[in-house]
Amino acid sequence: MQGDSTGRLLRHAAEHAIRYRSELASRPQRPLHGYPDALAAFDGPLPETGEFSETVIDDLAVRAEPGLNATTGARFFGWVIGGSHEVGVAADWLTSAWGQNAGNHHAMPSAAAAETVAARWLLELLDLPRESSVGFVTGATVANFVCLAAARGEVLRRADWDVEANGLFGAPPISVLIGDDAHTTVFSALQFLGLGHDRLIRVATDGQGRILPDDFARRAAQVRGPAIAILQAGQINTGGFDPFTDLVPIARRIGAWIHVDGAFGCWARAAASLSHFAEGLDTCDSWATDGHKWLQTPYDSGYAIVRDSEAHRRAMTIAASYLPTAGEGERDPSHFVPELSRRARGFATWAIIRHLGREGIAAMVERHCRVARLIADQLRSENAIVVLNDVMFNQVLVRFGADETDERGDDLTRATIARIQRDGAVFAGGAKWRGREVMRISVISWLIDEAAGMASAEAIIAGWRAVQRGT
Ligand SMILES: *Cc1c(COP(=O)(O)O)cnc(C)c1O
């Protein structure tokens, strides 16, 4: 399949993508089909014979579209999901067309070079130590895993134990300090690393999910031997930041490796008016952040950033006689991630940073936080809508009912979320916060602006009024 038919096929796929994106604004901000219908659309016996390429792509689009969630719409506030910026999408198409395997720099020079430069740009944007190494991974889950693997290796190396060679059996125990409101994927990363998701020293947090320095100091004082402290920038529900300038000196006193989960919160450092939230973040040892949240790269894209690049490399290096080794000043992408063969994620990251520039990224992050405050103000002005968090960043936590303590609030909140999703003008999901049902609004898509924010607040209020009327 070369020549004319290739051109026709790829243009055809592009037409589907373009039409889908242009129709999104007038489509409900939710999937039209649930999982059972989506499954029925794709299901069928294993094909015995092949099918004409354009027919397959048409058929894929027809079957997939009703079950797609409108994550790239301007009124989508679910989870924390970036909007797949069109420049990233275009770069990602080329990435697939080029089919590069971003394993090593000799075989795929451009894939490796784009990562090298994008890595340097990321460190400048987030104002993190310039000597850090960056692994291009699937997301913050794996970034947390990679960073914590480097942490595990280094704190044990200092205790004369080579975990990369000898594993954990017989190793000195590692104490892991973690806040009570850390993201669930950090616990998963600890589980993957043999550190366990329960074998931890949990530290109390405040009403915004931020670690309390007194409790942190009290628990740190009990620690003997190798230690890792896990802090957070951007709590998934409240957007809260741990107080790094208070916590880092305490963690340093016990010689802990300090890791930060900053999946979206690290991006506060890209904007002058917000960087104070993340003050002191740069004095830590490793950082997990996402490309597919605030940077708007298409899925999947995350970054594992480690100050001690030797610890990073020791934890992840894959060596084999048939793989060339990196020389002085050269960087092999596979030395900083768990995979050997993988997608060349550096291209989309490079392209989006090049397109938006430092100023464009700062303006976007600031706009999102402004829109979050606007939505919160608008919702607060309505009778019996309560905003539960301090809206300083891009997250808004909402509860429906007379006040925070209203027992019927759980049912009313669930009913309002269902109503809003059914109406389809806005997408927001639910969660539990401090034992109560809440609606979460994450303002993070590049398409969201003040007008979309105001319209969304109106739609949420309309949904709430409909629930109150019982219509
Ligand atoms: C989204 C998120 C994660 C997980 O990131 P993925 O990109 O889904 O792997 C981890 N921590 C925080 C705080 C997050 O917001």
The ligand as an SDF file (V2000), in Angstrom:
LIG
                    3D

 15 15  0  0  0  0  0  0  0  0999 V2000
   -3.4490   12.9080   36.9450 C   0  0  0  0  0  0  0  0  0  0  0  0
   -2.6140   12.7710   38.1560 C   0  0  0  0  0  0  0  0  0  0  0  0
   -1.7840   11.6550   38.3400 C   0  0  0  0  0  0  0  0  0  0  0  0
   -1.7610   10.4950   37.3890 C   0  0  0  0  0  0  0  0  0  0  0  0
   -1.3350   10.9060   36.1380 O   0  0  0  0  0  0  0  0  0  0  0  0
   -1.6280   10.0830   34.8120 P   0  0  0  0  0  0  0  0  0  0  0  0
   -1.2290   11.0270   33.7430 O   0  0  0  0  0  0  0  0  0  0  0  0
   -3.0960    9.7650   34.8170 O   0  0  0  0  0  0  0  0  0  0  0  0
   -0.7990    8.8560   34.8310 O   0  0  0  0  0  0  0  0  0  0  0  0
   -0.9790   11.6330   39.4570 C   0  0  0  0  0  0  0  0  0  0  0  0
   -1.0180   12.6210   40.3620 N   0  0  0  0  0  0  0  0  0  0  0  0
   -1.8120   13.6950   40.2230 C   0  0  0  0  0  0  0  0  0  0  0  0
   -1.8010   14.7660   41.2670 C   0  0  0  0  0  0  0  0  0  0  0  0
   -2.6390   13.8090   39.1170 C   0  0  0  0  0  0  0  0  0  0  0  0
   -3.4320   14.8880   38.9590 O   0  0  0  0  0  0  0  0  0  0  0  0
  1  2  1  0
  2  3  1  0
  2 14  2  0
  3  4  1  0
  3 10  2  0
  4  5  1  0
  5  6  1  0
  6  7  2  0
  6  8  1  0
  6  9  1  0
 10 11  1  0
 11 12  2  0
 12 13  1  0
 12 14  1  0
 14 15  1  0
M  END
$$$$
